Amino acid sequence: MPIGGQAMRTPLPVQPESPVPTPPPSAPPPSSPPASPPAVTAEPAPPPKTTAPQSQPAAVIEQSGAAEAPSSPTASSQRLDLNTADVRTLRKLPQVTRSRARAIVKGRPYESVADLVGRKVISKKAYAAIKDLVEVR
């Protein structure tokens, strides 16, 4: 036994590494031209939906860019009332985010639609987008 009480270790014999098998060479490509992909037949698309969902006010759906103020009381009833509309309904208006809808609800009651800008609840740009779609009753 060597000094210090430790036995001498004998190195283990190293086995030679076996060569890594190489894959057989790939077969040459076929001489015939590749087959064309199968024809895909598309089903006809369903006709577009022409009626608006009943949950949205008609004034919001009928945004044509050149909306005019309604002249009859019937057309006025299609506008959203700022003092009673909930956040979900207000969010359907253009440029009204969740944050803006919450601010509109929090700022109630309103005496006029212009109060939205006067009280700095929404920006002038957002006001311009919704002023013809809302009212205060």
N, C-alpha and C positions, 0 to 999 in steps of 0.2 A: 504494500500500500504506500502511495506517495506521502509526502509530508503534508500535514494539515488534515489528514483523515479522509480525504476525498479520493474516490476511485477515479482512475483515468478513463475517460470515455473513448471508445473506439468509434471512428467515423463509420457510418453505414455505407455500404457500397452504393454508388449512384448507378441507377439503371439507365441505359441509353434511351433517349426519347425515340418513340416510334414516329416514323414520318407521317405527316398529316395526309390522309387520303385525299386525292384530288378528284373532283367530280369528272365523270366522263365528258368528253367534248359534246357540245349540243349538236343536235341534228341540223342539217342545212334546212333553210326555209323551203316550204313546198313550192314547186314550180308553177302551180296553178294560182290564178289571182284570188285574193281573199274574197269570201262571200260578202255580198252587200248586206247591211243590217236589215232585219225584217221591217216591213212597212208598219208604221204606227197609225192606227185609225183613231182620230180624236172624236170624242162625243160632242155633239153640238152643245154650246154653252147655253145655260138657262137664260131666258129673256131678262133684261134688267128690271129691277123692281121700280115701279113707277109711282107707287103710293108711299107717302112718308109715314114713319112710325107715329103712332098716336100720342106717344109720350112727349114728343117735342112740339112746341108751339109752331103753328104754321108760319108765323112771321120769321122765325129763326130759319126754317127750311127754305123759305122763298127769298133767299138773299140773292138779288140779281145785280147788286152793285149800285143800281139807281133806284133805291127804295124811296118812295115818297111818303110823306106823312099821310096817314089815313084821314079821309074826310067824312067817313060815316061811323056811327057808333059801333056797328058790327065789326068793322075792320079794327077798331080800337080794342075790342075785346080779345084780339089775338095777341096783343102785346103782353109781355111779362110785367107784373106789378113788382116793383123793387121792394116794396114793403112787405110782401107776402111770399115771394118765391124762395125756395130753399136753395142750398148751395149746389146740389146736384143739377137743378134746373138752370141756375145761373151759369154754370160751367158750360152749358150748351151754346151759350152766346159766343160770338167771335171775339177773340183776344181776352176772354175772361178765364184766367187760370184758377186753380183751387184757392190760391192765396187771395186773388182779387175777389172771388166769390165770397170768401169768408169776411173780407173787409167790407163788402157791400152789406152783408147781413149784420155785421157788428155796428155799422154806422147808422142803422135805422133809428128812428123814422125819417123819411125824406119828404120834403114838401114839393120838390120838383126833380126832374131827371138831371137838371143842371147842378143839383147839389153834389152829385158824384165828383165833379171836377172842383166845384167851389170848396168842398171840404177836403180835397186832395185824397179822395178814396181811390180813384183811378186816374190814369193819365189822359191827356187830351186826345191822344191817338186811339186809346181804347174807347173813350167816350164817343168819338166820331164813328167808330165801328158799331156801337150798340144803341146809339141815341134813338134811332127809328124803330127799334125792336122792343123797347121798354117804356114803361109809364109809371106814374105814381097816382094811385087812386085815393 
